[in-house]
Amino acid sequence: MPSFDHEVADMRRWFESSRFAGIKRLYSAREVVEQRGSIRGEYAVARDAAEAFHARLRQLFAEKKCITTFGPFSPGQAVAMRRAGIEGIYLGGWATSAKGGPDEDPGPDLASYPLSRVPDDAYATLELGAIASESGQPARALVLLERAVRLSPRDPLTRRALQTVRAGHRVSAEALNRSILLRAEQLA
């Protein structure tokens, strides 16, 4: 195992590499090494992918080009997007760290909320929008349904409900609940 001073020197060289050119750090290489745990993990695949992607981004920057990308809703979707050949994907914290279900205990490195939280929040907001619509509050229904679409933009049910209210019609909360239950049964 390398000495502490050797690790600090390695970290300092890494900080000074071209990858971090122009980055102002608020902490030193020594402070980073001091915070490391005693068990070292080697993540060669992730490191190699990050280095290759950094080189690609620098190339695109030099050519004044960019990548249009997507953000997956789950770790599995991230893998599927990569396998489908999408060059770069945005990995946000929610999708990549959420646990699989409310009863799962994934450990300290993952979030404390289930992967279904955002879709569940979208459906709750969707239902409130339908209730407002039924109650003759089209402005409130519109605000709630627009929020539901932002929470779950690809869900056809939320988009259809919003289009219905925008067209001046009411959305039935009862029919909406039947549609949600039917959809859940189809996905199960």
Secondary structure as the mmCIF struct_conf table of DSSP 4:
data_model
#
loop_
_struct_conf.conf_type_id
_struct_conf.id
_struct_conf.beg_label_comp_id
_struct_conf.beg_label_asym_id
_struct_conf.beg_label_seq_id
_struct_conf.end_label_comp_id
_struct_conf.end_label_asym_id
_struct_conf.end_label_seq_id
HELX_RH_AL_P HELX_RH_AL_P1 PHE A 4 PHE A 15
TURN_TY1_P TURN_TY1_P1 GLU A 16 GLU A 16
BEND BEND1 SER A 17 SER A 17
HELX_RH_3T_P HELX_RH_3T_P1 SER A 18 PHE A 20
TURN_TY1_P TURN_TY1_P2 ALA A 21 GLY A 22
HELX_LH_PP_P HELX_LH_PP_P1 ILE A 23 ARG A 25
BEND BEND2 LEU A 26 TYR A 27
HELX_RH_AL_P HELX_RH_AL_P2 ALA A 29 GLN A 35
BEND BEND3 SER A 38 ILE A 39
HELX_RH_AL_P HELX_RH_AL_P3 ALA A 44 ALA A 62
TURN_TY1_P TURN_TY1_P3 GLU A 63 LYS A 64
STRN STRN1 PHE A 70 PHE A 70
BEND BEND4 PHE A 73 SER A 74
HELX_RH_AL_P HELX_RH_AL_P4 PRO A 75 ARG A 83
TURN_TY1_P TURN_TY1_P4 ALA A 84 GLY A 85
BEND BEND5 GLU A 87 GLU A 87
STRN STRN2 ILE A 89 ILE A 89
HELX_RH_AL_P HELX_RH_AL_P5 GLY A 93 SER A 97
STRN STRN3 LYS A 99 LYS A 99
BEND BEND6 GLY A 100 GLY A 101
TURN_TY1_P TURN_TY1_P5 PRO A 102 ASP A 103
TURN_TY1_P TURN_TY1_P6 PRO A 108 ASP A 109
BEND BEND7 LEU A 110 LEU A 110
BEND BEND8 SER A 112 TYR A 113
STRN STRN4 PRO A 114 PRO A 114
TURN_TY1_P TURN_TY1_P7 LEU A 115 SER A 116
HELX_RH_AL_P HELX_RH_AL_P6 ARG A 117 GLU A 134
TURN_TY1_P TURN_TY1_P8 SER A 135 GLY A 136
HELX_RH_AL_P HELX_RH_AL_P7 PRO A 138 LEU A 151
BEND BEND9 SER A 152 SER A 152
TURN_TY1_P TURN_TY1_P9 PRO A 153 ARG A 154
HELX_RH_AL_P HELX_RH_AL_P8 PRO A 156 ARG A 166
TURN_TY1_P TURN_TY1_P10 ALA A 167 GLY A 168
HELX_RH_AL_P HELX_RH_AL_P9 ALA A 173 LEU A 187
#
